């Protein structure tokens, strides 16, 4: 599978919108993780208004999966402003969108891919914590954060800015190890690099890992379909 990328576990907690201001931990992170090549499918920059429309329409209160159907894709008004109040997940998505876009530019990752990971991992909840101890938006383990120079990792990873920076840096390191194979990068993010290597550089035969890869790919595909529709609607 060609060039792209993605994320880890899942839980949901607080409904508050996060504060996306950069933290001291982010400012102190080493700059050695600047990518050499892009992890993206198509343009990572895209159209800002179209990206926002896609983000808003895909997180529907009625389902935990993207709500874009074939009928909606054919409907010229399907990405217009919603007629009902935003649900908590939609509010989190829009509050985080500027920070996600900034990190995506820094690491040359498609912002919609980061949104897909955050949705599967935590439903965009910066206070999420898994039973295994993974924290925040991208469910980063404290040990992983320490690898990338973050002190006081358990506390820092609840900061959306720190969590996104560490998650993106880790994804780039997995790309360096496994190339632009999205499936392997996702599998390694979920099960660990060693597990992928031990199974002949293939997806380990773990039900959780295979389901995780499937969910992120499905979410990302739906986000990209919505973005393509939004961009077509904005064309003169």
Secondary structure, DSSP 8 states (H G I E B T S, - for coil): --S--------------------HHHHHS-STT--SS-B-SS-SS--HHHHHHHHHHHS-TT-SS----HHHHH-TTTTS--SS---HHHHHHHHHHHHHHHHHHHHTB-HHHHHHHHHHHHTT-TT-B-TT--BTTTTB-HHHHHHTT-SSHHHHTTSHHHHHHHHHHHHHHHHHHHTT-HHHHHHHHHH-HHHHHHTTSS--S-HHHHHHHHHHHHHHHHHHHHHHHHHHHH--
